């Protein structure tokens, strides 16, 4: 009986083995099916290949990002350089334009006043407390106290009151110590243009001692008369913006607004010498 069962088990095992071999052969011989070895290798290698592909793609993306960033940075730097150059060109053009305007004004001034000898200086600083300014030239350039300062258009700025070797102080016409012989252009009425403590903060000055019979209108120009031999005659001081009578009604006065904006002056023309009118 035992022998019978053993024989039967062997038969079952042989049949199972044959069935397995037949099945494997069928799988192997079936078109499009991978061999067991290839399948086993693929099972192991597919996740590895997938991970490697992902890493390569990420590396490519990172490279493209870095390379693109570097290209953008280079382009931005190039644009920055070009914009800086364009801005510099604009500034140079503006400087050339201003210089040409100064030269034209100076040429016109020289043509109008052939007797003037000039020294051009730059404004270094302003003193708001005394309404004065420091300029870039002094005694080494032949400047002296008492020389007047004007713009390229012949507008009066003030008077040199102190000099150093390479600097000078110009006290402007707004200062209370300033007094200039002047006259009203057109009518010819004479007066004294002087700084006023009440008006200097408003950027204006006073024309006093005007004849009570004088006819003065807002907008009339005030020019230097040349009296005192300090300021040449015919230089523009400012325009009349208000007129009134003095306290005792024996003379008139006028409020004068300087033609030049004293606080914006960057360059002055010092008159070193001129012909004095007798």
Order of alpha helices (4+ residues) and beta strands (2+ residues): alpha-alpha-beta-beta-beta-beta-beta-beta-beta-alpha-beta-beta-beta-beta-beta
